[in-house]
Structure formats: C-alpha cells, structure tokens
Amino acid sequence: MKLTKELSLLGVFSITAGAMISSGLFILPGLAYNMAGPAVILSYLLAGLLATTGMLSQAELASAMPKAGGAYFFVNRSMGPAVGTVYGLITFLALALKSAFQLVGIVTILGLFFSTNMNIVAVALALLFVGVNLLGTKKTGRLQVVLVLSILVALVVYVALGQNAIEAKHFDPLVFNGVEGIFAAAGFVFVSYGGLLKVASVSEEVKDPGRTVPLGMILALIVIGLFYVAVIFVTIGIMDGPTLATSLSPISDAAFAALGMPGKIALSIVGLMAISSAANAAVLGASRYPLALARDKLIPSVFGRINRRYKTPHVAILVTGIIMIVSLFLDVKVIVKAASSVLILTYIFSCLALIIMRESRLQNYRPSFVSPLYPWIQIVGIMGFIFLLYQIGPEALAVSAMLIMGGLFVYFFYGRERSESQYALLHLIERITARELADQRLEEELKEIIRERDEIVADRFDQIIENAVVLDVEECVGVDDFFRLVADRLTDRLHMTCDDLMDSLLAREEDSSTALTPSLAIPHVIIDGEHNFDILLARSRPGVHFSKDASHVHAMFFLIGTRDERNFHLQALSSIAQIVMDPDFEQRWMAAKNESGLRDVVLLGQRRRS
C-alpha cells in the first residue's frame, strides 16, 4: 500500500523548521554556553554552515529519489544494503533519541511551574505524539504549521523587546575555552540541525517533491539559522554568565529577567509549543526509517505495515514511541551527545552518497535540484563533520561505534540473505574496472521513482515504446544496409515482407531526406492495412550517412503505420519532437549503456501526454 501525497511547501517548511527550533534553542544554549562562552553564537553558526553541506546533498538526493526513509534510501541505493542497514537503524535511533530529548525539554519547562511527577507527564506526551502521527501525515503537517508560525511570531516579539535589556558586559570575555571550546560546542549543538533530516524521510508524502523538498529545506535552514543567532544573542545579553551556564530553560529565564513573570510565562509557553512541534516531527521522521528498511527486506516486514484507514506506518510509529519512552530515563547529556554524533554520521553518509550517485553516472539519476559547487561542498562537509565528531569526545564515538556494530549485526544475520536491491557503487566500480558487475535493476527502480515523482501517467506512445524494437549498432553501416536491418526486425510485427518494407523506406528517403538534424532522423512511412502502427528506436555510434548535411546520424526513430492511424502518427511525431528538443537529449542518447537505456531516454523525456 502506498503512502498518500499530502504535504505542501508550507507543511515541509513547518516540519523542518519545527524540528529545528526546539530544544536546540530552548534547552541547549545554557549547556553550550558553559563550553564556549558568548562565542557559542559562532558555534551555532559553524554547525549551521556544516549542516548546509549535508542539507544540499540531501536536497539533491531527495529531489531525485523522494521515497520514505529519505537519506536511508539514498545511502542504500548508493553504497549497498550493508551500509544502508547501518545508516537506517542509527538514524532511526538518533531521531528517536532526539524525540526523547524534546520530551525532556518539555518536562523541564513544565517543572518551572508544576511539581507533579514529570516522568509520568513525559510518557503521556510521548503517547500523545504517537497518537497524532497514527492519525495521518496531513493532520501532522497541519499541526506543525500552526505551531511553527505561532512560535516564530512570539520569538520576533521576544527579540524586539529583549534588546532593551542587553548589557554589553555579558559578552566579555567573548571566548571561555578558546577555539577548541567553540568547535566542541558546535559538535554538541549539531543536534539542533537534525530537523533537516526529517523532511527527506517523508518526501514520498510530499506534493511535487522534486521542487518542494529542496525549497522547504533551504528556506527552513536560512530562517531558523537567523532565529538561532538573534535569539541566543539577546539571551546572552540579558543573562549573566554564571546563571546562563547552569540554566536548562535559558530563554524562559532571560524573558523573566527582561520582562518579568508575564514574559517568563509567555516564552515558556512558546518553548513548550516549539519543543512539542519538534517531538511531533521527530516521531513522523523517525518512523519512516523502519518502514523503508522493511520494504527492502532488511528487517522483518511487520515494520512496513501501513494502516488501511489512516495510511500511516502504525507499527513503525509505535516502535518509535516505545524507544522514546525508554530513552527518557537516560542522562540528558548522553542523549544529546549520542544524537549529535549519529546525526553527524548521517550527514557524512549523505555527502558520500551524493558523490557515488554522481560518479556512477546512472542514466536515470535525474535530480530536480542540483547541489552547487560539486564536489567541493561535499568534500569540505565530510572533513568538517569528521573534525566535529572528534571534538564531541570519546563517549560519542563509543556510542556511534556500538550502533554501527549493531546495524551490521542486523544485516549479516537477517538482511543479507533477503536483500535484492542494486546500488550505485557497483556501477561506479564497473565504470572504473570496465567489468560487468551490475544489471538494470537500479536503473529500472530509478525510472519508476521518476514516474511517481513527476506523476507521469503512461499513454499509448509510452506503451508502444515499452514494447518497441531497439537497434544499437556499433559498426559503421550505410543507410541502405541500415534500412535492411530495420526491415528484418519489423516484418513479422507489421505482417509484411522484408522487401516491401525496405522499398517503402527507400522510396520515402528518396522523396526527401528524413534527417532533421546532422545527428537525428525520423523515417516514417504509410503502409497498407488497418489498425497497425509501430515504432523502432535505433542508435548508431559511428553514425549513418543519410545525406551530405547529415553524414553522421546517431539517433533514428522509425515510425510505420497504416492510413487509419494517421492522427496517432502525427501525435507520435509531436512526442518525439518534444523529447529531442531537450538540450541533454543527444548526450543522454549517446551515454545510454544498452537497449534498455535507449528506451528509458525516450520514456523519461519531457513531453505533453495525451
């Protein structure tokens, strides 16, 4: 059963922004301030710049392959099921841990006003968010829009009013622990940018994902990055260092210092809304990873079940909720470091996945959004992420290593014998070694993804091309001999003799050349009979000599049909004309590996469908 496409650009922005502007802003600044001092603002900027490299990679991958599981799907299809299993499971756990951290943030704020058992409250909230996600993505997206827009308006008011209470002395000294402290804090707060991952995991449920997902991610990163800097700057300016360094609710405490109890109550409510939106988005994003793993047979199929009524992966959502509740009883710093380190790993994998997909030169890898400055952005990102991992400390590295080992254990003892997916790394190795290692399965899968992404509904032309004869001639052949090859392949399909078809093709060519450009020809003839029409696709790498002006024709479309098919004959000519007008058509045609690749160039060409 397929997931439904219900999320718009506003929904994508809200899910991404809501997942970012949460505990990373309302809980972490105090803890991070203790590591870097007022220069923690630079730590957030540095983490955001590095997140940009991973985000651009994910935006391109998501625009090419908008499937549930997001970055897991990209990694699996680029580096193989072993790496994909590790990535999918560690990302799932990282997002579940981040969800638990959001709940800790909620109960911390509630603890400022109530003295009830906060563990019970946290568990109840976990069940609430699980329930919301079970009811459907559209309801989740609507809730995110309301929460995020309300939060952003409130934070604008906080920054505007809080400026009057800023004291310059609170920024002296600017740095506590040198440059090393700034980098350590950047690694620590990197979890704040984990929300960028979430929307990629639900891209299968987004309307027009090729455009909407990248645009939503970019807008969210820019907007929320600016809010991070502005809000933290005001908060540092309001609060003295020792108080801020020990605060687990810094924004609420700063609002109290600047605006009194009404300000504290208002910003506490905003904090609750922000963290609630993040927890809600975290459940949404995390639950799609087990779904994608189950689809690829890397974990039991039960995790891939979709509720018939609400069209949501209910088993995966319930498992996410259970892990959240268990994680509530871990130390907060352990949760943050583990989540940040694993999220950094996921960004490294995303950059590597993009490099492999590009360098494998898969014909049907066609992203709607292309990451700029490739591959330098990805290389800088990978190096920066590795440095941040080192700065976080040995605890985070140990947790990451344990999770990686756990993922490999699951793959080798369950998924290895069941997985059937192909991956781009084989195509890259094949390209380097000139050895046949990969088949067409990945190209076929990417073709179906493009059809789903672009909502392509096959018409009669598509159906004919799917079953068309394809000639791929490597040796140099004259036009008469080439027509003979065509006639030999089509006579049985058209119920006529080879000589008759040959004569028709030659007569049409003598009447006027069917070569439209120096590299393209569309021979088309009318034959006797009724209800008969066929197309043959042909490529000649050395080129066929059609005329003086078209001596090296590489692409040929043979259209042959009866008089009663004249209207469709014209439609087919129009479809081919639209396809070959693509500036990349000739490059794709000549780069196609085989007959199936040539067929895909036509099937995925841009044209109006009837």
N, C-alpha and C positions, 0 to 999 in steps of 0.2 A: 504494500500500500504506500502511495506517495504522500509526502508532506505537502500542504497547501501553501501557495504563494500569497501571503497576506501583508507583508511588511513593506511600507513605503520609505522614501528617503527620510522623512521625519522620524519614523519608527527606528530606522537604522541608526540615525544620529543619536536618538534618545537612548537606545540600548547601549551604544558605545560610550556616550558621554556619561550616562548614569552609572555605568560600571567603573568609570574612571574617577568621577568626582564623588568620592565616598570616604572610606576610612583613610585613604591616602591623603585626604585633606583634613578631615575632622578628627583623626586619631594620631597619625604618624608624625606630623610636624614637630611635636614636642620631643618624641624619641629621637628623631633625626637631628633636631637642633642640638641635642646632647652630644652628637658625634661631630658636627661641623660648625656649630655656632650660627650666627646670622648668614653665613655663606651657604646655609642649607638651601637658600633660593637658587644658588648656582647648581647645587646637587639635583634639584628638581629639573632645572633646565638641561643639564647634562643627560639625565635619564631620559628626558623627552626627546633630545636630539638623537640619542642612540635608538630609542623606540621608533623614531621616524624611519630609520633604515630598514628595520624589520617590518614596519607598517607598510612601506612602499612595496616591499617584496610580497607581503600577504595580499595587498590590494591587487597587484597584478595576477597573482595566483588565483585569488577568489574571483576575479573577473573572467578568468579562463575556465575555471572549474568550480562553479558555485554549487557545492554539494555539502550535505550535512556532515559535520565533523571538521569542516574548514581546513585548518592547517594540517590536521592529521591526514586528510585525504591527499593534500598536496605532497606531503612527505612520503606517504605510502606509494604514490604513483611516480615519485621521482627516485627514491632510494630503496624501495622494496619493502616487503611485509615485515621483516625483522625490525628494521628501523621504525617503520610505521607503527608497529605494535608498541614499541618502547615510547615513541612520541605520543601516541594516542592515550596511553594509560597515564603517563606522567603529567600530561596536560590536563587530563580529566581530574586527576588528584590535585594538581596545583589550583585549578579553578574551584574545586570543592573546598580546599583549604582556605582559599581566598573568601569563599562564601561564609565559612565558619568565622573568619576574621571580621567580616562585616557584621555578623551577629554579635560578636564580642564588642564591636563598636557601638551597636545599638544598646546593649545592656549597660555599657559604661555610661552612656548619656542618660539612660533612664535611671541609673543609680544615683545621679545627681539630685533626683527629686523623690525617688521612692526607695523604700527599704525592704522590698519583697525579695524572695529568692530569685535571683537573676538567672540562674541556670534553668529554672522552670520556664521563665519568660523566653529565654533563648531557644529552648526546644520548641515551645509553642510557635515562635516566629518561624522557625525552620519548617514546621509543618504547614504554616500559613503560605509560605512562598512555594512550597512543593504543590500545595493545592491550587494556587493561582496558575502555575505552569501546566498543571494537568488539564486545566480548562481550555487551553489553546493559546497559540502564539499571538493571535490577533488581540486577545484580551491582555496578554502580557505586554505587547507593544503599546497599546493604548494607555495602560497604567504607567509605562515608562515615560511617555510623552508628557502626561500631566505632572508627574513627579519632577522630571528634569527641568521643564520650563519654570515651574514654581521655585525650584532651588536656585536657578541662575538669576532670576529676578531678585530673590532675597539676598544673594551674595553681592549683587551690584549695589544694593542699598547698604549692606554692611561695609563694603569698601568705601563708599561715598561718605558715610557718617563717621567711620573709624579713622579717616585721615586726620581729623581734628585732634585726635588723642595720641598721635605718633610722637615719640620722643627720640631725637637723633642719638642720644647716649646709648640706647639699646642696641645700636649697630656697632658699638665699639667694645672690644675688638671684633673685627669682621670675621676672622677665622680662629677657631679654637685649636684644632689639631692639624693645621697645615693642609697642604693639597691632598695628602692621604686621607684625611678626615672627610674632605669633600667627596672624593671618589667612593669611600666606604659608605657614606650617606646616600650617594647616588644609587649604589647597588641595593641598599636597604629599602629605598623608597621606590625601586623599579616596579614593585608590585602595583603601584598606583596606576601604571600604564597597562596593566593586564587586560583592561577592558577592550583594548584594541583587538584582542584575540577573539572576543566573544561573538562579534557580529559575523566573522568569517565562518564560524561553526554553524550559523543558522542561515547562510546565504542561499540555501536551497529553498527557503521560505520567503525570499525577498522578490518583490516585483522588479523586473528589468535589472537583475543582479549585476550584469556587466557594467552598468553605469552607476547604479545606486550604491552598491557596496563600497567601491573605492571612494566615491564622493563623500559618503557618510563617514567613513573612517578618517579621511583627511580633514573634513570640517570639525569633527569631534576632537581630534588631536590639537588643532590650532586653537579652537575656542577654549577647551579645558586647560591647555597649556598656559594660556594667558590668564585664566582664572587662578590657576595654581600660584603663579608669580604674584599677582595682585593681592590675593587673599593672604598668602603667607607673609608678604612684605608688610602689610598692615598689621597682622597679628604680632610679628616680631617687634614692630614699632610701638605697639601698645603695651606688651607684657615685658617685665624684667626677665633677664636670662635665667636665673635660678628657678623662678616659678614656671616658666615655659618648659624648661628641661625636664621637669617632673610631671607635666600635665598630660593626661590621657584624653582630655577634651579641650584642646588649646583654643579652638575657635569660640566655643561657648564661654570659656574663661576670659578671653580677650573681649568678647562682647559685654560681659559683666563689668570689666574694668572700664570700658569706654562708655557704655550705655546703661549700666545698672541692671537690675534684675529683669526688667522687660526685655532688654537686649539679650540677656543670657537665655531666657525662656524662648525667645524668637529663634535665636541661632541654634538652640538645642533641638527645636522642632525641625528646623531646616536640616540639621545634621541627621536627625532620625529619618527624614524623607530621603536624603542623599544616600545614606547607607542602606536604607530599605530598597531603593531603586537598584543599587549595586548588587545586593544579595539576590534580588529578584532576577536581574540579568545574569548573574553568575550561575544560578540554577538552570536558566534557559540555555546558556552556552555550554556548561559542563555536561549536561545530559545528552548532548548530541554526539559526544565522542564515543560512548559505549554503543550508540546506535550505528555509527559509521563502522566501528570495529566489528560489530556483529554482522553487518551487511557483507563485510569482506571475509567472514568466517574465521576471524582471528580470536574471537571469544564466542561463547555459546549464543545461539540465535535468539534466545529469550530476551536478551538485552535490546534486540532490534524490533521488538513488537510495537506496533502503533495502535493506539486506541481507536476503535472504529467510529466512536461517537465524536470525540474531540480532536482526532487526527494528531495526537501527540504521543511521543515515545514514553509511555507511562512507566514501564519497568525501569528504564534508564533514569527517569526523573526520581523515582522512589529510591533507587540506589544512591543517587546523588544526595538526597535528603538524609539518608542513613549515615553516609560518610561525614556530612556536615555536623550532624548531632554528635557523633563520636569525637570529632576534632575539637568540639567546644571545650573539652576537658584537657587540652594541651596548653602549654605555656604560650603566651601571645607572641613573644619574640621568636620562638621556634617556628610558629605558624608563618610569621612574616618572612623570616629568612628562607624557610623551605619553599614558600610560594614564590618569592622573588627569584631564587636560584633556578627553580624549574621553569619559570616564565622566561628567564634569560636564555635557558637552553632551547626553549621553543622558538625564540627569535633567531638563534643561531641556525637551527634546523630550517627555518623559513628562508633565510638568506641562501643557504646551501641548496635548498630545493629549487629556488628560482634559477640559480646558476646551472644546475643539472638540466632542468627543463629547457632552458635556452640553448645550452651547448649540445644537447641531444638532437636538436633540430627536428623535432617531431613535427610532421606536416600539419596535424590537426590541433596543435597547441596554438590557439588564437586568442590571446587575451584582449579584452576590450580596452583595458587600461595598461599602459606600458610604463614600468618603473624607469625614471630618468637616470642618466649618468651610470648606466650599467657598464661594467660590473663593479665600479669603484665604490658605489654606495654600499653594496653587499659586502665587499672586502673590508671596508672600514668598519661596518657594523659588526662583522664576525670578530675582528680583532678587539673592538671596544667591549663587546659582550664577554669575551674570554677574560679581559682585564677586570671587568666588574665582578665576575664570578670569583676571581682570586681575591678581590677586595672584601667581599662579603665575609669570608672566613672559612675555616676548616669544617665547621658544623654544617654549613650549607652544602659544601662539596660532598660531605659524607652522606647527607640525605639524598642528594642528587644521584650519587653512585648506587645507593641502595635501591632507589626507584628504577634506575636503568637496569640493574640486575633483575629486579622483579619483572620488568617488562620482557626481558629476554627469556626469563623462565617461562612466562605465559606463552610466548611464541614457540619455543622449542618443544614444549610439552603439550601444546594444544593447536596453535595456529599453523605450524609448519606443514603439517600433512593435509590441511584443509584449504589453505590459501591458493587461489588460482590467478590472482591479478598480476599483470605485467607492469614493469616500471621502467622509467626513462633511463636510469643508469645503464641498463643493458644496451639501450640504443646508443648511448654515449661511448661505451666500451666497444660496441660494434663499429662505430664510426672511426675510432682510433685504431682498432686492430684489423679492420676490414674482414671480420669474421661474422658469420650469420649466427647471432645469439638470440634475437628477438623476433616474435611474429607480429601479426597485425592487431592483436587483442587491445593493446593500449590505444592505438590509433582509432579503432572502432569505438572504444569507450569514450574517447575524447570527442569523436564525431557525434555520438548520441548526446553528450553533455552540451555541445554547441546547439544542437537542435532544440534541446529543452530550454537552454538559456535564452535563445533568440525566438523561442516559441514558433519554430518552423513546422508548419503543417504540410506534409507531403502532398503534391498534386500529381497529375498524370505525367508531367515531364519528369518529376523525381522518380516515379515508378518505372518509367522506361529506362532512365539512366541506371537505376539499380540493377536492371537485367540486361543492360546493353553489352554488346561485344566490345572489348577494348583491345586494340593492337598497340604494342610497344616494340617498335622496330629499331634495332641497334645498328644494323648495317646500312650502307648507302644504297638506296633503291630509286630508280626512275619513276616518273609519275604513272606510266603505263603499267609497270610491274606492281606498283603500289595499289593501283585500282584492281589489279588481278587478285591481290591478297584480300582486299576488301570484298570483292565479289565472291571469292571462295568461302568466306566466313558468313556471308549473309544469304546465300541462295536458299538454303534449307529453311531459314526463318521467314523468307519472303515468298517461298513456294514458286520460284522461277529458276531458269537455268543460269549458270555462271556466265555464259557468253552473252545472254540477253542483258543481264545487269551490267556487264562490262561495257557493252555497246552503249547503253544508256548513259553511263558515267562519262565515257569518252565523248559522246555527242554533246553532252551538257558542257564539257570543258572546252570543246572546240567552238561552241557557240559564243562563249565569253568565259574568261578565267574566273574560277570561284575563289581564287586567292584574294582576300580582302586587305591583307597587310603583308609585308615581307615574311612574316612568320606564322600567319593564320590563314586557313582556307576552310570554307564551308560548302563542299559539294552537296547539291540537293537536286533530286530528280523525282519526277512523277512516273509511277508505274501503273500497269493495268490491274484491274481488280477492284475489290471493295474492302473497307474496314481493315486496312493493312498499313501500318506505319512502324518504322524502326529507326534507331539512331546508332551509329558506330563511332566510338571515340578512338582517335589514333594519334600516336606521337612518333616522330622520327627524330632521334637525337642528331644525326648528321644533317637532316633536312631533306625535303623533297623538292625537286625543281619543277615548279608549276609554270613559271613564265620568267621573262627577263627581269621583271621587277620583283618577283617572288621566287628566288632561286633556292632559298633555304627555309621552307615551310616546316615548322616543328609541330604545330597543333592543327589537327584536322577533325572536323565534325561532319560526318556523312549523314544526311537526312534523306530518307527514302520512304515514300508513301503513295497511296492511291489518291485519285482526284477527290473523293468524298472526304478525305482527311485534310483538305486544303487549309481550312481555318486553323486546325491544330498545327499544321505545318508552319504557318505564319507565327503562331504563338511560340513554337519551339525555336524558330529563328530569333524572335524577340528575346526569349530567355537566354539564349547563347550570347546574343549581342550584349546584354546587360552583364553577363558573367565575365566576358573577355575584356570589358571596359575597365575592370578593376586594375589599377596600376601594378598590383602584385601578381596578376594572373600568370604572366609568362614565367616569372621567377618560380612560382609555385608549381607550374606545369612541368618545367624542366627539372625541378628538385624532387618531384614525386618519385618514390623508390620503385614502385611497381604498378601493375594494372589497377590494383585496388586504390592506390594513392591517386592515380589519374581520375578515377571515378569520384573520389572524395573532393577533388578540386572543383568539379562541376556541381556536385550535390550541395556543397557548403558555400558556393558562390552567392554573392549578394544579387538578388533579383526580386521583382514583384511576383508573387504567386497567385494563381487564379483560384 
